[in-house]
Amino acid sequence: MNFLRGVMGGPSAGPQPSGADTIQKLCDRVASSTLLDDRRDAVRALKSLSKKYRLEVGIQAMEHLIRVLQTDRSDSEIIGYALDTLYNVISNDLEEEEQEENVPKQVDDLGSQFTEIFIKQQENVTLLLTLVEEFDFHVRWPGVKLLTSLLKQQGPQVQQIILVSPMGVSRLMDLLADSREVIRNDGVLLLQQLTKSNAAIQKIVAFENAFERLLDIVTEEGNSDGGIVVEDCLLLLQNLLKNNNSNQNFFKEGSYIQRMKPWFEVGDDNCGWSAQKVTNLHLMLQLVRVLVSPTNPPGATSSCQKAMFHCGLLQQLCTILMATGVPADILTETINTVSEVIRGCQMNQDYFASVNAPSNPPRPAIVVLLMSMVNERQPFVLRCAVLYCFQCFLYKNQKGQGEIVSTLLPSTIDGNSVSAGQLLCGGLFSTDSLSNWCAAVALAHALQENATLKEQLLRVQLATSIGNPPVSLLQQCTNILSQGSKVQTRVGLLMLLCTWLSNCSIAVTHFLHNPANVPFLTGQIAENLGEEEQLVQGLCALLLGISIYYNDNSLENYRKEKLKQLIEKRIGRENFIEKLGFISKHELYSRAAQKPQPSFSSPDHMMFDHEFTKLVKELEGVISKAIYKSSEEDKKEEEVKKTLEQHDNIVTHYKKVIREQDQELEELKQRINTLASQNEQLQATVTQQVSQIQQHKDQYNLLKVQLGKDTQHHNSHGDTFQMNGIQTEDVSKLKEELEEWKNKHELLQGQLREKESVIEKLKASPLEVGTTEQSSQTSKPGSLEHNNDLQKELEMLRSQLQLQSAEISKLQMENQKLQIMSATAEPPLGDSGAAAANKSESEGRLEQEIRELKSEVKALSEEKESLKQHLDSASSTVAILQDEKSKLQQEVAESKKEQDDLLVLLADQDQKLSALKIKLKDLGVPVEDEDDIESGDQGDEDEEGDEEEQD
């Protein structure tokens, strides 16, 4: 311990040892000491020296420290010291104190070399992953920091080791659930380094529920108002989602886009934004852009755009866009984000067109943004963002293109308000070259792949000055070109003209109709100018080539052949092709072709538009071929074009016809549906009326019958064979019914007797089978139970028959009473009053008895039906029992056959055994008979029994 006091700065006598010697002695103590306290103190001393003597500690102590991690895991304190020491050795981050003291920097790759030594044995990284799982703060936190430093120094190698380690990534994901914020926050930093440029690890982390946990942390920390932790979480989310289509789809399918909306809910008071809030919101906007980036697959981008619209995220972004007091860099990034959310999505583009700025009177957001674009006092990056937003609004949006161009046409110009078209024209002819370029590119996007609008734009007339006649927009553009303005202005106007004239023969004709245009272009191309003008020369060559390629030969002086001859004489074909190649060879052209967003380091570099680079790539080759084609080839090509145009016209005509037929079909289908519904309603009405008619008929017949009965009753009032409308025929019918019930009763009794005899036979047959074969009886225990059920059912049937016979006897008695009453029904002529009283009493009794008889007859008929059902079920059970009997008999026969076969086999075996015994006896081998063996065994048993009795 005295040695350690000396190392740690305690008082000591004699000369002080050097740093290297001290480190060597401490390493020896770590390696050789048997006491844990000594080793712990030595490691603590190494930790204190590791910052100042980083190289020496790393070279001499790393091996010993790794051994401590392997052997002393039970002591968290020494493990923590060892991890801290390794972190100080491997990490390249200098402490603030060291920076203040101006300590010289170590070699930049020192940490990388020590990392390489540490990870040379993959077991060291696996050991570190195990230590990170420990819950002890003094072990887990240093382990997280050390692993983060390893990933910073040798990222790909450490990533690969963790990837192949069992549950390596899953262990690290548990850090996000740690309740201690320090470990959780450093875990986020660790996962940032782990997921850099490794799609496999990114997928594993995403499917380990990383999105849910990170979004929860962002929400807990206060969204955009949160601190550095929110920034770290957003950076990790960007790592997981950027250029990873699988994770982007998982993020969308998990409904995590909806959870991004609260991030952008900024209040009305937008003053005093902190630097951290600006950073957080900037990263949040970038995260939205990652999901809708133009470089993503179109299907994935489109689905994310729709999800952002439906959850209200686009609406929230537009609110920030139109808000006041938003910092300029946040406003710029918001414009870029809205641009990519609406790019190519018709639903989002339509919504954006409907957004109005909160001004008086309200103005469309597009107009407000264009005002910023053509205003030279606005920041350069903001103007670029507005141009990008306008381009994305018009991308694959013919409806939006038409709305923009319509604001330039004479019939729709409103003098009281500023329109988008007026702002573009104002920017196009402004004195600011950047406004000229932006307005030209914006107008070119309004004409992109839309031949109809290119023709309509030819109608636009501009009033240049008072007293002079108006000139067309096309003519004004060529006039500015010929005036020798700035290079940026001329490049913008030439890009606009090339886009306008491409694939539009009418525009080419209008352009060539001005006699000054072709000489100007040939003169520009033929001159030998400096490098700055080479770009203009290339664009002039492209414009002249478009005038040749899309020329319909409607102007005699500017037919294709004459223009080619002009190029041959004044420029030369090779020279023309060389000047045309200046465009694609330019450095700024290559930059613009990389991505749609216009990103330039300075306004001077703003030369090419992304969509225009596609046009150059498409036309450069065909123009070069067109220049070298002969007149015969041109004629053939024209014929082919005419044929194709005719074919296109025919196809267009048939498409129109098909469209009309589709509309007619839809109308007819709708009519059929309405007629079908009407038909159903009419059928229902008819059915209802038919039922009503039938009811009326029934009522009529009933009334008719009742009227006939009443008439008959009045005509034969004194008839002795009638009594209150009840004739003797009714009595005779009742008698016949009673006879029928008797016959049916006897018939049912006979059938029951037959069934009982059959069942008795069936009962007897299973018993006989059981005596012959006991196994078959055990295999069919359910048959006897079934017979018992049948017996019970027969008893029930007998009881029902007895009840029925009692009912029949009752009916017979009532019938006799009726006969007696009918015989005594006629009263004497003299006793008319008493007869009338007796008659009324007898009528009442008869009506009541008749009702009782009818109800009893009905009950008997129901009982009859139930008896029939019981008989049917009994017959079915009899059939089932017969089947079971036949099966039992078959099984008995089979078992007998098996027994016979076994007996035959036993007889054969006995014969074989006796033959073998005879052979053995002949060979002289003593053989005992089975009877002898059995008797011997029995004798032995008897002897044993006797011995036991004696005992």
KEBA-478806 format. One record per residue (C-alpha): residue in one letter; z, x, y. Coordinates in steps of 0.05 Angstrom, whole numbers, plus 32768, in hexadecimal, padded with zeros to 4 digits. Layout:
<vovos>
aZXY ...
</vovos>
This chain:
<vovos>
m800080008000 n800C803B802F f7FC3804E8024 l7FAD80088039 r7FD9800B8077 g7FB5804A808B v7F7280298081 m7F867FEB80A8 g7F9B801380E4 g7FE5801F80D6 p800A805F80EB s7FFA809A80BF a800580E580C3 g7FCE811880BD p7F84811380C8 q7F6280CE80C3 p7F3080C6808A s7EE780B6809C g7ECB80708093 a7EA280838055 d7EDE80A38034 t7F0980678042 i7ED580388026 q7ECE80637FE8 k7F1980627FDD l7F1C80177FE6 c7EE3800E7FB4 d7F09803A7F82 r7F4780107F8D v7F1F7FCF7F81 a7F017FED7F41 s7F3F800D7F23 s7F7C7FE77F3B t7F9C7FBA7F08 l7FC57F927F39 l7FA27F567F58 d7FC77F607F99 d7FAD7FA77FA0 r7F667F917F93 r7F6D7F587FC4 d7F867F867FFB a7F4E7FB77FED v7F197F817FF2 r7F397F688033 a7F357FAE804F l7EEB7FB3803B k7EDE7F71805F s7EFC7F8C809F l7ED17FCB809B s7E917FA78085 k7E797F9680CB k7E827FDC80E8 y7E6E800280AA r7E3B7FD1808F l7E0E8004806D e7E47802B804B v7E6A7FED8032 g7E297FD08019 i7E16800E7FF2 q7E5A801F7FD5 a7E7D7FDC7FCD m7E497FA87FBA e7E4E7FB57F6F h7E9A7FB27F71 l7E997F727F9A i7E6A7F507F69 r7E997F657F30 v7ED37F467F56 l7EAC7F057F5B q7EA27F067F10 t7EE87F1A7EFA d7F197F007F2E r7F017EB97F35 s7F477E9E7F2A d7F5E7EBA7F6D s7F3A7E957FA6 e7F547EC57FDB i7F337F037FBF i7EF37EDC7FB0 g7EF17EC67FF9 y7EFA7F0D8012 a7EC47F277FE4 l7E927EF17FFA d7EA17EFF8044 t7E957F498039 l7E537F3D8016 y7E3F7F0E804E n7E4E7F428083 v7E257F76805D i7DE97F4A8050 s7DE57F218090 n7DBC7F3D80CA d7DE07F1180FD l7E077F3C812E e7E4A7F248146 e7E537F158190 e7E887F4B8196 e7E587F7F817B q7E237F6981AC e7E547F7081E5 e7E687FB581CF n7E1F7FC981CB v7E257FDF8183 p7DE27FFA816C k7DBA7FCC813F q7DB67FDA80F6 v7D717FE280D7 d7D4E7F9E80D7 d7D407F9E808D l7D867FB58078 g7D9C7F6E8067 s7D5B7F638041 q7D677FA18018 f7DAE7F8F8007 t7D967F487FF5 e7D627F657FC7 i7D987F8F7FA4 f7DC57F517F9D i7D907F237F81 k7D737F577F52 q7DA37F3C7F1F q7D967EF17F1F e7DDA7EE57F02 n7DF87EF77F46 v7DD57EBC7F66 t7DEA7E8E7F2D l7E317EA77F35 l7E2E7E987F7F l7E157E517F70 t7E517E477F43 l7E817E607F79 v7E627E307FAC e7E777DF77F7D e7EC07E0A7F87 f7EE57DDA7FB5 d7F137E0F7FD2 f7EFF7E19801B h7F0A7E658018 v7ED77E6A7FE0 r7EA57E347FF0 w7E997E438039 p7E8C7E8F8032 g7E617E807FF5 v7E367E50801E k7E2E7E838056 l7E1C7EBB8025 l7DE87E918001 t7DCA7E7C8044 s7DC47EC58058 l7DA37ED78016 l7D6F7EA08022 k7D627EBA8068 q7D557F00804F q7D2F7EF3800E g7D1E7EA98010 p7CE77EA17FDB q7D0A7ECC7FA7 v7D4E7EAA7FB0 q7D2C7E657FB0 q7D0B7E757F6D i7D4D7E8B7F4E i7D707E4C7F66 l7D367E217F4E v7D3A7E3B7F07 s7D867E397F06 p7DA17DFB7EE2 m7DB57DC77F15 g7DAF7DFC7F4B v7D947DCF7F82 s7DC17D957F6E r7DFF7DC07F76 l7DEC7DD17FBD m7DDE7D887FCE d7E287D797FC2 l7E367DA08002 l7E1D7D66802C a7E537D3A800F d7E8C7D6B8020 s7EC07D4A804D r7ECB7D8C8073 e7E987D8C80AB v7E937DD880AE i7E7C7DDC8066 r7E4F7D9F806D n7E2D7DBB80AC d7E237E00808C g7E097DDC804F v7DD37DBD807B l7DC07E038094 l7DBE7E1C804C l7D8F7DE38037 q7D637DF38074 q7D577E398059 l7D527E218011 t7D1B7DEE8020 k7CEE7E1A804B s7CA77E1B8030 n7CBA7E067FE9 a7C9E7DC27FD6 a7CC17DC07F92 i7D077DCA7FB0 q7CF67D997FE8 k7CE77D637FB4 i7D277D707F8D v7D517D6E7FCC a7D2F7D2E7FE2 f7D3B7D0C7FA0 e7D847D227FA1 n7D8E7CED7FD8 a7D887D1F8011 f7D667CED8040 e7DA07CBC803A r7DD57CF18046 l7DB27D128080 l7DA47CD180A4 d7DED7CBD809A i7E037CFE80BA v7DD47CF380F5 t7DEF7CAD80FE e7E387CC580F9 e7E2B7CFB812D g7E0E7CCA815F n7DC27CCE8155 s7DA07CEF8190 d7DE37CF681B5 g7DFE7D21817C g7E097D6C817C i7DEB7DA88159 v7DF87D878115 v7DC47D518124 e7D937D888137 d7D9F7DAC80F4 c7D977D6B80CD l7D557D5C80F0 l7D3B7DA180E2 l7D4C7D988098 l7D297D548098 q7CEB7D7580B5 n7CEC7DAA807E l7CEF7D73804A l7CB77D488067 k7C857D778087 n7C467D7F805C n7C6A7D5F8021 n7C457D1E8010 s7C747D0D7FD7 n7CB27D108003 q7C8F7CEA803B n7C7E7CB2800B f7CC67CB27FF0 f7CE07CAF8038 k7CB47C738048 e7CC17C4E8007 g7D0C7C598010 s7D097C328052 y7D237C6F8078 i7CF07C6580B0 q7D167C2780C5 r7D557C5280CE m7D317C7D8102 k7D2B7C458135 p7D737C4C8151 w7D647C948162 f7D377C7F819B e7D637C4981BA v7D6F7C6B81FD g7D957C458233 d7D7D7C308277 d7DA37C698298 n7D797CA58285 c7D967CD782B6 g7DBD7D1482A0 w7D9E7D23825C s7DC27D5D823A a7D9A7D97821E q7DB27D8581D8 k7D9B7D3D81DF v7D577D5481F6 t7D527D8381BA n7D697D4C8189 l7D387D1881A4 h7D007D4B81A4 l7D0D7D59815A m7D117D0F814B l7CCD7D03816A q7CB17D3E8143 l7CCC7D1F8103 v7CA77CDE8112 r7C687D07811E v7C717D2A80DA l7C6B7CE680B8 v7C2B7CD180DD s7C0A7D1480E6 p7BBD7D1280E3 t7BC07D4980AF n7BE47D1B807D p7BBB7CF1804B p7B9E7CB58070 g7BBF7C828042 a7C057CA0804B t7BFC7CA48097 s7BE47C5D809C s7C1E7C408073 c7C507C66809F q7C2E7C4D80DE k7C347C0580C6 a7C7D7C0F80B3 m7C8C7C2A80F8 f7C6C7BEE8119 h7C907BBB80ED c7CD57BDA80F6 g7CCD7BDE8142 l7CCA7C2A8147 l7C887C2A816C q7CA37BF6819E q7CE07C2381A9 l7CB47C5F81B7 c7C8A7C3881E8 t7CCB7C25820C i7CDC7C6E8215 l7C947C7A822B m7C9A7C498264 a7CE37C598276 t7CF87C7E82B5 g7D237CBC82B8 v7D0B7CD88275 p7D047D248275 a7CBD7D3E8279 d7CBC7D628236 i7CD97D248213 l7CA67CF88235 t7C6E7D278220 e7C857D2981D7 t7C8E7CDD81D8 i7C457CD581EF n7C2E7D0381B7 t7C587CDC8184 v7C3E7C98819B s7BF87CB68197 e7BFE7CC7814D v7C227C86813C i7BE77C5D8157 r7BAE7C8C8142 g7B7D7C678115 c7BAC7C2B810A q7B8C7BED8129 m7BCD7BC58129 n7BF37BFB814F q7BB87C07817E d7BB67BBD8190 y7C017BBE819E f7BFB7BFB81CA a7BC37BDA81F2 s7BF27BA08201 v7C2B7BCC821B n7C367BC68266 a7C5C7BF48294 p7C987BD682B9 s7C767BD682FC n7C657BA0832F p7C317B87831F p7C357B9D82D5 r7C007BCF82C1 p7BE87BE1827B a7C097C1F825F i7BC37C3E8254 v7BB37C39829E v7BF67C5982B1 l7BEB7C928281 l7BA47C9E829A m7BBF7CA282E1 s7BEA7CDD82C9 m7BB07CFD82A5 v7B827D0082E3 n7BBB7D138312 e7BB87D5E831C r7C017D608332 q7C1A7D4C82ED p7C2F7D8382BA f7BF67D9F8290 v7C187D8E824D l7C247D468264 r7BDA7D3E8275 c7BC67D5A8232 a7BF67D298210 v7BD87CEE8236 l7B927D038222 y7BA77D0881D9 c7BC77CC281DE f7B867CA681FB q7B5D7CC781C4 c7B8B7CAB818D f7B887C6681AD l7B3C7C6781A8 y7B387C888163 k7B147C588134 n7B237C208165 q7AE17BFF817A k7B087BC6819A g7B2D7BF781C8 q7AEE7C1D81D7 g7ACC7BDD81ED e7B067BCB821A i7B047C0F823D v7AB97C0E8247 s7ABB7BC6825F t7AE67BDB829A l7AAA7C0582B2 l7A767BCE82AD p7A637BA982EE s7A757B6382D5 t7ABE7B7582C3 i7AD37BA282FD d7B107B878322 g7B177BA18369 n7B617B8E836F s7B7B7BB98336 v7B6E7BFF831B s7B4D7BFF82D6 a7B487C3482A1 g7AFD7C3C82AE q7B077C4782F8 l7B3C7C7D82EB l7B0D7CA082BA c7AD47C9F82EC g7B027CB88322 g7B197CF182F6 l7AD27D0082E1 f7ABB7D0E8328 s7AFD7D2B8343 t7B027D708363 d7B347D84832D s7B0E7DA482F2 l7B467D9282C1 s7B407D4982D5 n7AF57D4D82CC w7AFC7D698286 c7B337D378270 a7B0C7CFB828C a7ACB7D12826B v7AEC7D1C8227 a7B117CD9822D l7AD07CB5823D a7AAD7CD88203 h7AE27CBD81D4 a7AD47C7781EF l7A8C7C8081D7 q7A9C7CA38194 e7A727C86815B n7A617C478183 a7A177C408193 t7A207BFC81B4 l7A507C1881E9 k7A237C5381F5 e79EB7C238209 q7A1B7BF88233 l7A347C348259 l79ED7C408272 r79F67C02829E v7A2F7C2182C6 q7A1B7C2D830E l7A427C59833F a7A427C55838B t7A407C9E83A1 s7A417C9383ED i7A377C5C8421 g79EF7C4B842D n79D47C6D83EF p79BE7C4583B2 p79EC7C478376 v79DC7C78833E s79EA7C7182F3 l7A267C9482D4 l79F67CBD82A9 q79D07CD482E7 q7A107CE6830C c7A287D1182D2 t79E67D3882D2 n79E97D3F831E i7A2F7D5F831A l7A167D8E82E3 s79DC7DA7830E q7A0B7DB4834A g7A2A7DF08327 s7A727DDA8323 k7AAA7DFD82FC v7A9E7E1082B4 q7AD57DE1829B t7AB57DA682C0 r7A707DB682A5 v7A897DBE825E g7AAC7D7A8262 l7A6E7D57827D l7A417D78824A m7A6F7D618211 l7A6D7D1A822E l7A217D1B8232 c7A197D3781EC t7A477D0181CF w7A247CCB81F8 l79DC7CDF81E4 s79EA7CED819B n79D07CB6816D c79B97C8D81A9 s796E7C9081B6 i79727C6281F3 a79A47C918215 v79767CCC8205 t793C7CA88226 h79667C9A8264 f797A7CE38267 l79337CFC8260 h79197CCA8293 n79387CF582CA p79047D2C82D3 a79387D5F82EB n79627D5F82AC v79357D85827B p79237DBD82AC f796D7DC582BC l79807DCC8273 t79477DFD8262 g79587E2682A0 q79A17E2A828C i79907E3E8244 a795B7E728257 e79877E9A8288 n79AF7ED68271 l79F47EC7828E g7A3A7EE38282 e7A6A7ED1824B e7A897E988272 e7A457E768278 q7A327E7F822F l7A5B7E42821D v7A367E188250 q79F37E348235 g7A067E2081EE l7A187DD98203 c79D77DD3822B a79B17DE881EC l79D77DB481C4 l79C77D7E81F7 l797D7D9081F8 g797D7D9181AB i799C7D4B81AA s79657D3481DA i79327D4D81A8 y79537D358168 y79637CEF8180 n79227CE781A8 d78FA7CA98198 n78BB7CC381BC s78BB7C8981EC l78AE7CB88227 e786A7CD98223 n787C7D17824B y78BC7D238222 r78A67D1881DB k78C67D4281A5 e788A7D6F819D k78847D7E81E7 l78CE7D8E81ED k78C87DBF81B3 q788C7DE081D4 l78B47DE58214 i78ED7E0881EF e78BB7E3781CD k789C7E4B820F r78D87E50823D i79117E63820F g78F87E7581CA r79107E55818B e793B7E908174 n795B7E9581B8 f79687E4A81B8 i798A7E4D8174 e79B37E89818A k79CB7E6581C8 l79DB7E27819E g7A077E538172 f7A327E6981AD i7A5A7E2981A6 s7A747E30815F k7A807E7B8168 h7AAF7E7181A3 e7AF97E7D8198 l7B0E7E3D81BC y7AE07E148190 s7B047E2E8152 r7B487E1C816F a7B327DD68182 a7B167DC9813C q7B597DD4811B k7B7E7D94812E p7B727D558157 q7BA97D61818A p7B917D8781C8 s7BC27DC281CD f7BAF7DF881FE s7BD97E318219 s7BBB7E2A825F p7B8A7DFB8283 d7B547E328281 h7B527E2E8235 m7B447DE38236 m7AFB7DE48222 f7AEE7DBF81E1 d7B047D7D81C2 h7B137D758178 e7AE37D3B816D f7AAB7D608192 t7AB27D9A8162 k7AA27D6A8129 l7A647D53814F v7A4C7D9C8159 k7A577DAB810F e7A2E7D6E80FD l79F47D7A812E e79ED7DC58130 g79C77DCA80EE v799A7D8D80F7 i79867DA4813D s79747DE98124 k79487DCA80EF a79297D998121 i79137DD3814F y78EB7DF48117 k78CB7DB580FD s78807DAA8107 s78627D6B8123 e784D7D5380DE e78947D5A80C5 d78AC7D358102 k787C7CFD80F4 k78947CFA80AC e78DC7CFA80C4 e78CC7CC480F6 e78AD7C9A80BF v78EA7CA58094 k79167C9380CE k78EE7C5480DB t78F27C428091 l793D7C4E8093 e79437C2680D2 q791C7BED80B2 h79477BF38075 d79867BF380A1 n796B7BB680C7 i795E7B928085 v79A47BA5806C t79C17B8E80AE h799B7B4D80AA y79B37B408063 k79FA7B538077 k79F57B2080AE v79D97AEC807E i7A107AFC804C r7A447AF78082 e7A297AB48098 q7A287A9C804F d7A6F7AB48046 q7A837A8C8082 e7A5E7A4F8067 l7A7F7A598024 e7AC37A5C8044 e7AB57A1C806B l7A9C79FA802C k7AD97A118005 q7B0579F4803C r7ADF79B3803A i7AE579B17FEE n7B3079BC7FF3 t7B3779848026 l7B0C79557FFC a7B3479677FBE s7B7579587FE2 q7B5879167FFC n7B4079067FB5 e7B8579127F99 q7BA478E57FCE l7B7178AE7FC0 q7B7C78B37F75 a7BC778AD7F7F t7BBB78707FAB v7B8D78517F76 t7BBF785E7F3F q7BF6783E7F69 q7BCA78017F78 v7BB777FA7F2E s7C0077FA7F1B q7C0F77C67F50 i7BD6779A7F37 q7BF077A07EF0 q7C35778B7F08 h7C18774F7F2C k7BF1773C7EEC d7C3177417EC3 q7C5777177EF5 y7C1E76E47EF5 n7C1D76DF7EA8 l7C6876D87EA7 l7C6776A17EDA k7C2E767F7EB4 v7C5676817E73 q7C9476667E95 l7C6C762E7EB5 g7C4D761B7E71 k7C93761A7E51 d7CAE75EE7E88 t7C7475BD7E80 q7C7C75BB7E34 h7CC775AF7E3D h7CBB75737E6A n7C8475557E3D s7CAD75597DFD h7CF3754D7E17 g7D05751D7DE0 d7CE975477DA7 t7D1D754D7D70 f7D0275917D5A q7D0E75B27D9D m7D4F75C67DBD n7D5275E97E02 g7D0D760A7DF8 i7D2176257DB3 q7CF1760C7D7E t7CF8760B7D33 e7CC376407D31 d7CF576717D4F v7D27765F7D19 s7CF3766A7CE3 k7CE176AD7D01 l7D2A76C17CFF k7D2C76AD7CB5 e7CEF76D67CA6 e7D0E77127CCA l7D4D770A7CA0 e7D2377097C61 e7CFF77477C76 w7D42776A7C85 k7D5A77577C40 n7D1C77737C1E k7D2177B37C47 h7D6B77B87C35 e7D5B77B37BEB l7D2277E57BF2 l7D4F78177C15 q7D84780F7BE0 g7D51781C7BA9 q7D38785B7BCE l7D8078737BD6 r7D8D786A7B8C e7D4F78937B7C k7D6578CA7BAC e7DAB78CA7B8D s7D8F78D37B48 v7D62790D7B60 i7D9D792E7B82 e7DC979267B44 k7D9379487B1B l7D8F79807B4F k7DDA79887B4C a7DD879907B02 s7D9E79C27B02 p7DC079F87B2D l7DFE79F37B01 e7DD579FF7AC2 v7DB27A397AE4 g7DF57A557AF7 t7E0E7A557AAF t7DD27A7C7A98 e7DD27AAF7AD1 q7E107ABB7AFA s7DED7AEA7B2B s7DBC7AB57B42 q7DF67A857B50 t7E177AB97B7D s7DD67AC87BA0 k7DCE7A7E7BB4 p7E127A657BCB g7DF47A3A7C02 s7DD37A077BD2 l7E1479E77BBA e7E2D79E17C01 h7DEB79C17C12 n7DF4798F7BD9 n7E39797D7BF3 d7E1B79707C37 l7DE779437C16 q7E1E791E7BF1 k7E4379117C33 e7E0378F97C53 l7DF778C87C19 e7E3D78AC7C21 m7E2E78A17C6B l7DED787D7C58 r7E1378507C27 s7E46783D7C5C q7E0D782D7C8C l7DEB78027C57 q7E2D77DC7C4B l7E3277CF7C96 q7DEA77B87C97 s7DF777887C5D a7E33776C7C82 e7E0777617CBF i7DD2773E7C95 s7E07770F7C77 k7E1F76FF7CBD l7DD876EF7CD2 q7DD076C17C96 m7E0F769B7CAA e7DF676947CF1 n7DB3767C7CD7 q7DD576457CAF k7DFB76307CED l7DB9762B7D12 q7D9B76007CDC i7DD775D17CDE m7DD375CD7D2A s7D8975BE7D28 a7D9475867CF7 t7DCA75657D21 a7DA675717D63 e7D88752A7D6B p7DBC74FA7D89 p7DBC74AD7D82 l7D9574867DB6 g7DD0745F7DCE d7DFD749B7DDB s7DD274BC7E11 g7E0C74D57E3D a7E3374F57E05 a7DF375117DE8 a7DE275327E2A a7E2675547E2C n7E21756B7DE4 k7DDB75837DF1 s7DF075AF7E2C e7E2975CD7E03 s7DFC75DB7DC8 e7DC775F97DF5 g7DFA762A7E12 r7E13763E7DCD l7DCC76467DB3 e7DB776727DED q7DF4769E7DE3 e7DEA76A27D97 i7DA076B17D9F r7DB076EA7DCF e7DE277057D9C l7DAF76FF7D64 k7D7A77247D8D s7DAA775C7D9D e7DBF77617D54 v7D7677627D3E k7D6A779A7D6F a7DA677C07D54 l7D8E77B67D0D s7D4977D17D1E e7D6A780F7D3D e7D9478187CFE k7D5678107CD5 e7D3578497CFB s7D7278757CF2 l7D7378667CA8 k7D2A78797CA2 q7D3A78BB7CC5 h7D7478C87C95 l7D4778B97C5A d7D1278E97C74 s7D4679207C7D a7D6179127C37 s7D1C79177C19 s7D1179587C3E t7D5379747C24 v7D3E795F7BDE a7CFD79857BE6 i7D2379C27BFF l7D5379BE7BC3 q7D1979B97B93 d7CFB79F77BB2 e7D3D7A1B7BAC k7D427A057B63 s7CFE7A207B54 k7D107A627B76 l7D517A667B4E q7D2B7A597B0D q7CF87A8E7B20 e7D307AC07B2D v7D517AB07AEB a7D107ABB7AC7 e7D067AFE7AEA s7D4D7B147ADA k7D427B027A90 k7D027B297A91 e7D267B667AAF q7D5D7B607A79 d7D287B5F7A42 d7D077B9D7A60 l7D4A7BC17A62 l7D587BB07A1A v7D147BCB7A05 l7D227C0B7A2C l7D677C137A0C a7D497C0979C6 d7D157C3F79D5 q7D4A7C6E79ED d7D757C6279AF q7D3A7C727983 k7D2C7CB279A9 l7D757CC679A6 s7D797CBA795B a7D387CE27951 l7D547D1C797A k7D967D1B7953 i7D6F7D1E7911 k7D487D5A792B l7D887D7D7941 k7DA87D7178FD d7D6A7D8D78DC l7D717DCB7907 g7DB97DD378F1 v7DDA7DBE7932 p7E197D947927 v7E107D517948 e7E457D1A794E d7E327CD2794D e7E477CA67987 d7E747C7D7959 d7E987CBD7945 i7EA07CD3798C e7EBB7C9079A2 s7EEC7C8E7967 g7F027CD57979 d7F0E7CC279C0 q7F357C8679AA g7F5F7CB1797C d7F707CE079B3 e7F867CA879DF d7FB27C8C79A7 e7FD27CD0799D e7FE17CD679E7 g80007C9179E6 d802D7CA479AC e80447CE279CE e80577CBB7A0C e807E7C8979E2 q80A47CC279C1 d80B47CDF7A05 
</vovos>
